[in-house]
Each structure stands twice: as C-alpha cells, then as structure tokens.
Amino acid sequence: MTNTKERAKDTCPLVCQCRLRLSTQTVDHLSDLLRRHLKAIRSRWRILPPGRIAVIVLAVLRHDQRLADMAGGSNVSDSTVRRWRDELIGLLGAQAPRLDRALKKIAKQGGEVVLTDGTLIDTQRRTGKADRRHYSGKHRRHGQQFLALTDENGRLIWISAARPGRTHDNTAARHDHILTHLRAAGPGAMADFGFQGLDNDFLDPVIVTGYTASRTHKLTPARRMPTESSPSDVHRSITASPTSRTGGPSPNSAPTPPARPASCVLCWA
C-alpha cells in the first residue's frame, strides 16, 4: 500500500463559497495589523493581499473550517493557511492587556469590584494523549478553558491564555496569580462557587464567593447574605464597609439589622 496525492477516478475539486457575518471594522482591523507587521519585518510580498488573508483566517477561526479546504479554494497550500492563522493569532494576542495593567486601570477609574469566572470554549476532539486533557467532565465535551475578568457592568477587561478543558477555575486562577494582582491593585472580586478556597483570608478577603449548604450544616445568616445577594448589593456592601482592606465585609460578621420604621410601630412589633 502506497500513499498517493492523486485524486480518485471520476472526481474533481469543487469550490464552495460561504457567507460570513463579519463587520467591516473587524476585517479592516485585522488587515491593518497584518500590513504593519509586514512592514516591520520588511516582507517583500505575500501570495494574497492582507485583506484576503484576513478573511481566510477569520473563516477558519469562526467556522472551524479545515485548513486544506480553505487552502484549496484560494489556490494555496494548507501549511500556508496554517502559518497565516498562527501569525494573526499572535498579532491579536500581543494587543491583549496585561492583568496588572487592567486592574490598575479599573482602580484608577474608581472601580471597587470586578467579576471573575471561567468558561469553556468548545473544540474538536483531539488525537493522542492530548484528548483526555482537553475533555471537561463538568461540561461533558472537549474544549479549552479560559479565565475572564469583567467590570461591574459586565464589560470584558482581561482574559487568560487557553488551557486544557479539564483545568479547574481555582487552578487557572492560581497560575495567573489572580489573588496577588487583586491585592496589589486594590479592587475586590466576586466569583461563583468554583472559586471557593482560593482566598482563605477571613480578616481581609479579596475574593467574595457564595457558600453551599449541606443537609446537616445549614448556612448562617452571615454566610447566607453574600450567597443570596445580587452583584449590585454586594458592591454596595463592599464599598460601604470600612472593616476590610478592599471594603468587603468579613464572612464571619453578622449582617446589620434593618432600621425600625417610625410610621408603624405596631406592625413592626
């Protein structure tokens, strides 16, 4: 049995056109990045103009098209498309803000709290030993794990590098030194149950998470408050309390009782 690159009999290559929902600003931004990069490295020419290269790379990233299929429709080799994809991913990654600078910018703008969470981006099944590492038992599918930080309004301010899908949120946060950067910049953070145990400093907490109750251990009023509160309520309690370095209340402290209304004493009693 020998390998051959010849097509089978009674077959011919077909080119299929597709339509991408992309804004002109996205294509222009990627094309300008490539033009400046080619000028910086003094590249003489490319087989296709930067605009066409940007569209091909966006089609590969958006629809996960096979490199050989995209290359055949553009009369280039699949290794060329792979090189373009890696090159543009590197150019986009170089524009991403660093974690310490993003947090300092939020603190400079007067922000007191950020939201952090991990997310899984679906990918195709890997081959070999990398298959198991990229399988998430929680989501029951293959993918890559990212850790993201947003401001109080939900706008993305920082996202981590890609990690295997089985990576836990706490593990990713420890690798990126989230706790150290938060203490250095000043703002606190709100997180879900996946970040329990990351910040064990009860006297000076930086990351506020909820608490889970079991059948035998019920939640105390102090632990029920951050679990049932909305992000705006926790933000107000963090900024109003002077007991913590970040303004956050201690998890072991009891909540402040509501004030007694002066209009209806009988109903209040």
Secondary structure, DSSP 8 states (H G I E B T S, - for coil): --------TT-------------HHHHHHHHHHHHHHHHHHT----SS-HHHHHHHHHHHHHH---HHHHHHHTTS-HHHHHHHHHHHHHHHHHTS--HHHHHHHHHHTT--EEEEEEEEEE-----TTHHHHTEETTTTEEEEEEEEEE-TT--EEEE---EETT--HHHHHHHTTHHHHHHHH--EEE--GGGTTS---SSS-SEE------SSS---HHHHHHHHS-HHHHHHHHHH--SSTTS---TTS--------SS-HHHH-
